[in-house]
């Protein structure tokens, strides 16, 4: 992919910005790479750090603005999505916008497409070591329902669809802040801390996305889970965050029914469904995609927390303030 022309949507988002950083890093590390071959597409340009790429203004909610965005491209990395609670907005971006973008990719003759979806399409768990579509998708939110529907347009265009699980690292404003609130409401090892979670560090996920763009024969029209192959116990995640001074240390196990009783007796932003997502098994088998990409999954998300700790300290201070 070092000599390819790459179109990237969602380049200013949590995951997309990490992918853009990885693309630019690899460009700088490889002689002969032309940075301007990276075209970021979005409603606003990337930060100055992304200044080495070209930028095209477009809005997935306005399909007419997508005309020509894939012209001359070899690879499309479609990472943009709406996570709104409003169904109409999600459908406009995640379904209609994806369909229009896939049409543009087909018109331009793009040879490879990677689309980012979410493991949330499976709906409520627990889920223990499931492979792709071992269970029927049953999304609950407007964002997840529309992203599942958007997958069909990407698959029809022979895209590789990725369903990442929980994503941690710099830029994460959901997983660790959610754990902080939940520990305030239920200060214990939930269900003994034994739940197995699929996690992936955002930088590792970015390497995976770029690796799939580089892989010689990745196969299209397929779906892959995109977590680290080794699941993480909730208790180990909480302990690692405590070691970095990000969360209080908890050691007392609490049975799940009592966890729910305490949770329901307190108020906060997190829903019971979100509590279950972090406190009960949500493990999706992800070994295959790393082999397809020819990429190492790295040491795992717990080993990346030290580098992410400064970001999380700032995010948690803002939350408490």
BELQUIKA-V88269 format. One record per residue. N is the residue number from 0. RES is the residue in one letter. NEAR is the number of other C-alpha atoms within 10 Angstrom. Layout:
N_RES_NEAR, N_RES_NEAR
This chain:
0_X_19, 1_X_18, 2_X_12, 3_X_16, 4_X_20, 5_X_26, 6_X_27, 7_X_26, 8_X_27, 9_X_24, 10_X_28, 11_X_23, 12_X_17, 13_X_19, 14_X_26, 15_X_25, 16_X_25, 17_X_22, 18_X_27, 19_X_26, 20_X_18, 21_X_18, 22_X_23, 23_X_22, 24_X_12, 25_X_17, 26_X_21, 27_X_13, 28_X_10, 29_X_11, 30_X_9, 31_X_10, 32_X_16, 33_X_17, 34_X_21, 35_X_16, 36_X_21, 37_X_24, 38_X_23, 39_X_29, 40_X_26, 41_X_21, 42_X_15, 43_X_15, 44_X_17, 45_X_22, 46_X_10, 47_X_8, 48_X_11, 49_X_19, 50_X_13, 51_X_16, 52_X_21, 53_X_16, 54_X_22, 55_X_20, 56_X_13, 57_X_19, 58_X_18, 59_X_25, 60_X_20, 61_X_13, 62_X_18, 63_X_13, 64_X_14, 65_X_21, 66_X_15, 67_X_14, 68_X_23, 69_X_26, 70_X_15, 71_X_16, 72_X_20, 73_X_21, 74_X_23, 75_X_25, 76_X_25, 77_X_24, 78_X_22, 79_X_26, 80_X_25, 81_X_22, 82_X_17, 83_X_14, 84_X_12, 85_X_12, 86_X_15, 87_X_13, 88_X_17, 89_X_24, 90_X_23, 91_X_19, 92_X_25, 93_X_28, 94_X_26, 95_X_20, 96_X_24, 97_X_27, 98_X_23, 99_X_21, 100_X_25, 101_X_24, 102_X_18, 103_X_19, 104_X_26, 105_X_14, 106_X_13, 107_X_16, 108_X_15, 109_X_21, 110_X_15, 111_X_22, 112_X_25, 113_X_26, 114_X_23, 115_X_25, 116_X_28, 117_X_19, 118_X_24, 119_X_24, 120_X_22, 121_X_22, 122_X_19, 123_X_16, 124_X_14, 125_X_16, 126_X_19, 127_X_17, 128_X_17, 129_X_14, 130_X_16, 131_X_18, 132_X_12, 133_X_11, 134_X_11, 135_X_10, 136_X_17, 137_X_14, 138_X_18, 139_X_14, 140_X_18, 141_X_19, 142_X_26, 143_X_26, 144_X_22, 145_X_26, 146_X_26, 147_X_23, 148_X_19, 149_X_23, 150_X_27, 151_X_17, 152_X_21, 153_X_26, 154_X_19, 155_X_13, 156_X_20, 157_X_19, 158_X_26, 159_X_24, 160_X_24, 161_X_23, 162_X_23, 163_X_22, 164_X_22, 165_X_23, 166_X_26, 167_X_26, 168_X_26, 169_X_21, 170_X_17, 171_X_19, 172_X_17, 173_X_12, 174_X_15, 175_X_21, 176_X_17, 177_X_16, 178_X_21, 179_X_21, 180_X_20, 181_X_23, 182_X_18, 183_X_15, 184_X_18, 185_X_20, 186_X_20, 187_X_20, 188_X_23, 189_X_29, 190_X_19, 191_X_16, 192_X_25, 193_X_17, 194_X_23, 195_X_25, 196_X_28, 197_X_28, 198_X_27, 199_X_28, 200_X_25, 201_X_25, 202_X_22, 203_X_27, 204_X_23, 205_X_21, 206_X_23, 207_X_25, 208_X_28, 209_X_21, 210_X_20, 211_X_26, 212_X_24, 213_X_18, 214_X_15, 215_X_12, 216_X_10, 217_X_17, 218_X_13, 219_X_18, 220_X_16, 221_X_17, 222_X_20, 223_X_23, 224_X_26, 225_X_32, 226_X_33, 227_X_29, 228_X_21, 229_X_20, 230_X_23, 231_X_22, 232_X_20, 233_X_23, 234_X_22, 235_X_15, 236_X_20, 237_X_23, 238_X_21, 239_X_18, 240_X_22, 241_X_14, 242_X_14, 243_X_16, 244_X_13, 245_X_22, 246_X_21, 247_X_16, 248_X_17, 249_X_16, 250_X_15, 251_X_12, 252_X_16, 253_X_17, 254_X_13, 255_X_17, 256_X_11, 257_X_13, 258_X_21, 259_X_16, 260_X_11, 261_X_13, 262_X_21, 263_X_14, 264_X_10, 265_X_11, 266_X_10, 267_X_11, 268_X_9, 269_X_14, 270_X_13, 271_X_11, 272_X_13, 273_X_15, 274_X_18, 275_X_18, 276_X_20, 277_X_22, 278_X_26, 279_X_22, 280_X_22, 281_X_27, 282_X_27, 283_X_29, 284_X_20, 285_X_25, 286_X_17, 287_X_13, 288_X_24, 289_X_22, 290_X_15, 291_X_17, 292_X_20, 293_X_15, 294_X_18, 295_X_13, 296_X_23, 297_X_15, 298_X_11, 299_X_18, 300_X_25, 301_X_19, 302_X_12, 303_X_19, 304_X_22, 305_X_16, 306_X_11, 307_X_17, 308_X_17, 309_X_13, 310_X_16, 311_X_25, 312_X_15, 313_X_11, 314_X_18, 315_X_17, 316_X_10, 317_X_9, 318_X_12, 319_X_9, 320_X_6
